[in-house]
Amino acid sequence: MLLTDRVRSFGAILVNMAHGARRARFSIAHELGHFLMERHDLSKDDGFRCTARDMREERDDTRHHKQEAEANHFAIALLAPVYKMLTCIDDDPDLRKLQMNSDELDLSLEATIRRYVDLTGEPVAAIWTKDGRIRTAKRHRDFPWIPRGRGDILSDLTQASRAIRNGKMGFTDAAESPAAAWTDRDGVEIYEQTRVGRDGHAVTLLWADLPDDDDANDGEPIEIGMPGFGRSRRRK
């Protein structure tokens, strides 16, 4: 939370350290964003109280959502400036490289991946799961729609599902995945890579290759807890 008044004559940030220093650093940067953006309306009389959900907010459909999204954009731009993301942006999608980038930035892997999805020219998507069920997702604007959402179980056809069931922590190699496992669109080539973490948590990085004449975006919202697919350069 950020303790302050409406004219920002003082400020004090209180942060929960229970989830580690990296989460705390992002939270501090988020609250600093609220403090510096003086047009932000206080959520309480004595400042801002932000939830874990607020720390992932990207919507702008309400004033609250917009303010939290702006604070998140400020935080990630401060902690992961573009020039420090170039080693990932300029290469093929790879969770191992994103993990190394995360360590260099002293930032959580989830925040690093979300920043990468925003900056890359590749139509990638990241899906975070718990025990094989989709928890949340982030997709590049060029991904077309796929029919899966929060709480759905991953298809047994996916490499991600097999890796999660195996339970061995670490990274899978990038591999082509059956298109039907992720989308009902024809002519799509899909690739996936998964990092299996502790306690049933995992993240899967997806990217796609579509025909050159395919529409890049189906007009669906970019971030609604569910990824889609889009155009990518041909993988070698």
C-alpha positions in Angstrom: 0.0 0.0 0.0 0.9 3.7 -0.4 0.2 6.1 2.4 -0.2 9.6 1.0 -2.7 12.4 0.7 -4.5 13.8 -2.3 -1.9 16.4 -3.1 1.1 14.0 -2.5 2.7 16.1 0.2 4.2 13.0 1.7 4.4 9.3 0.9 5.2 6.0 2.5 5.1 2.6 0.9 4.4 -0.6 2.9 5.0 -3.9 1.1 4.4 -7.5 2.0 7.7 -9.4 1.9 6.1 -12.9 2.3 6.4 -13.7 -1.4 10.0 -12.7 -1.8 12.1 -9.7 -2.7 11.3 -9.7 -6.4 7.6 -9.5 -5.9 8.3 -6.7 -3.3 10.4 -4.7 -5.8 7.6 -4.8 -8.3 5.1 -3.8 -5.7 7.2 -0.8 -4.6 7.7 0.3 -8.2 3.9 0.0 -8.7 3.1 2.2 -5.6 5.8 4.7 -6.7 3.9 5.0 -10.0 0.7 5.8 -8.1 2.6 8.5 -6.1 4.1 10.1 -9.2 0.9 10.1 -11.2 -0.9 12.8 -9.4 -4.1 12.5 -11.4 -4.6 9.0 -9.8 -7.5 9.1 -7.4 -6.8 7.6 -4.0 -8.5 4.3 -3.4 -8.8 5.1 0.3 -8.8 8.4 2.2 -5.2 7.7 3.3 -3.8 6.4 0.0 -3.8 3.2 -2.2 -4.3 -0.4 -1.2 -3.5 -2.7 -4.1 -4.2 -6.4 -4.4 -2.3 -9.2 -6.1 -4.8 -8.9 -8.9 -4.1 -5.2 -9.3 -0.5 -6.0 -9.9 -1.5 -7.9 -13.1 -4.2 -5.5 -14.2 -4.1 -4.3 -17.9 -7.7 -3.4 -18.5 -8.8 0.2 -18.8 -12.6 -0.2 -18.7 -13.0 1.5 -15.3 -11.0 4.2 -13.7 -9.7 1.8 -11.1 -8.5 -0.7 -13.7 -6.9 2.1 -15.7 -5.0 3.5 -12.8 -3.7 0.0 -11.7 -2.7 -0.7 -15.3 -0.8 2.6 -15.6 1.0 1.8 -12.3 1.9 -1.6 -13.7 3.2 -0.1 -16.9 5.3 2.4 -14.9 6.7 -0.4 -12.7 7.7 -2.7 -15.5 9.2 0.1 -17.6 11.3 1.1 -14.6 12.4 -2.4 -13.6 12.8 -3.9 -17.1 13.7 -1.1 -19.6 13.7 -2.0 -23.3 17.5 -2.0 -23.6 17.7 -4.7 -20.9 15.2 -6.9 -22.7 16.9 -6.8 -26.2 18.7 -10.2 -25.8 15.3 -11.8 -25.6 13.5 -9.6 -28.0 16.0 -10.1 -30.8 16.0 -13.9 -30.7 13.5 -16.7 -31.0 11.1 -17.2 -28.1 12.9 -19.2 -25.3 11.9 -19.6 -21.7 15.4 -20.4 -20.7 16.6 -17.0 -22.0 13.7 -15.3 -20.3 14.7 -17.0 -17.0 18.2 -15.7 -17.4 16.9 -12.2 -18.2 14.7 -12.5 -15.1 17.7 -13.2 -12.9 19.7 -10.4 -14.4 16.8 -7.9 -13.8 16.1 -9.3 -10.3 12.5 -9.5 -11.4 10.0 -12.4 -11.2 9.8 -14.7 -14.2 6.1 -13.9 -14.7 6.7 -10.1 -14.8 9.6 -10.7 -17.2 7.5 -12.8 -19.5 4.7 -10.3 -19.5 7.1 -7.6 -20.4 8.5 -9.7 -23.2 5.1 -10.4 -24.7 4.4 -6.6 -24.8 7.7 -5.8 -26.5 8.4 -8.6 -28.9 7.3 -8.6 -32.5 6.5 -12.3 -32.3 2.9 -13.4 -31.8 3.6 -15.3 -28.6 1.4 -16.2 -25.7 2.1 -17.3 -22.1 -0.2 -19.5 -20.1 0.3 -19.9 -16.4 -1.3 -23.1 -14.9 -1.8 -24.8 -11.5 -2.1 -28.5 -11.6 -2.8 -28.5 -15.3 -5.6 -25.9 -15.2 -5.2 -22.4 -16.7 -4.7 -19.8 -14.0 -4.0 -16.7 -16.2 -2.6 -15.8 -19.6 -1.0 -13.1 -21.6 -1.1 -12.9 -25.3 0.5 -10.8 -28.1 -2.0 -8.6 -30.0 -1.5 -10.7 -33.2 -2.7 -13.9 -31.7 -6.1 -15.0 -33.1 -8.6 -16.5 -30.7 -8.5 -20.0 -29.2 -11.4 -21.6 -27.2 -9.8 -22.1 -23.8 -10.1 -20.0 -20.6 -9.4 -19.6 -17.0 -10.0 -22.9 -15.1 -9.9 -25.1 -18.2 -7.7 -28.2 -18.2 -4.9 -28.3 -20.8 -5.4 -30.8 -23.6 -3.7 -34.1 -23.2 -2.3 -33.6 -26.7 0.0 -30.8 -25.4 3.6 -31.2 -24.4 2.7 -28.9 -21.4 0.2 -31.4 -20.1 2.6 -34.3 -20.3 5.4 -32.3 -18.6 3.1 -31.2 -15.8 1.9 -34.7 -15.2 5.5 -35.9 -15.1 6.2 -33.4 -12.4 9.9 -33.0 -13.1 10.9 -29.4 -12.5 12.7 -27.5 -15.2 12.3 -26.6 -18.9 11.1 -28.7 -21.8 12.7 -28.2 -25.2 10.7 -26.2 -27.7 8.6 -28.5 -29.9 5.8 -28.3 -32.4 2.4 -29.0 -30.9 -0.8 -30.4 -32.6 -2.7 -27.3 -33.6 -6.0 -28.9 -32.5 -4.6 -28.8 -28.9 -4.7 -25.1 -28.8 -7.0 -23.7 -31.6 -9.8 -24.6 -34.0 -8.2 -22.6 -36.8 -6.9 -24.4 -39.9 -3.4 -23.9 -41.3 -1.7 -23.0 -38.0 1.7 -24.2 -36.9 2.1 -24.0 -33.2 5.2 -24.4 -31.0 5.3 -24.7 -27.2 7.8 -24.8 -24.4 7.0 -25.3 -20.7 8.8 -24.5 -17.4 7.5 -26.7 -14.6 7.9 -25.2 -11.1 7.0 -26.0 -7.6 3.7 -27.1 -6.2 2.0 -27.8 -9.5 2.7 -24.4 -11.0 4.0 -24.1 -14.6 4.2 -21.6 -17.4 3.9 -22.4 -21.1 5.2 -20.2 -23.9 3.4 -20.6 -27.2 4.1 -19.1 -30.6 2.5 -19.6 -34.0 3.2 -19.5 -37.7 0.2 -18.7 -39.9 -0.2 -18.3 -43.6 1.0 -15.0 -44.8 -2.5 -14.0 -46.0 -4.1 -14.8 -42.6 -5.5 -11.9 -40.6 -3.2 -11.1 -37.7 -5.9 -10.3 -35.2 -9.5 -11.5 -35.0 -10.6 -8.4 -33.3 -10.7 -10.1 -29.9 -9.5 -8.3 -26.7 -5.8 -8.7 -26.2 -5.8 -9.7 -22.6 -8.9 -11.4 -21.2 -7.2 -14.3 -19.4 -7.0 -16.3 -22.6 -4.4 -16.4 -25.4 -4.9 -16.7 -29.1 -2.5 -17.1 -32.0 -1.0 -15.0 -34.7 1.7 -14.5 -37.3 5.3 -15.4 -36.7 8.4 -15.7 -38.8 9.0 -19.2 -40.0 11.1 -21.2 -37.6 14.1 -23.1 -38.9 
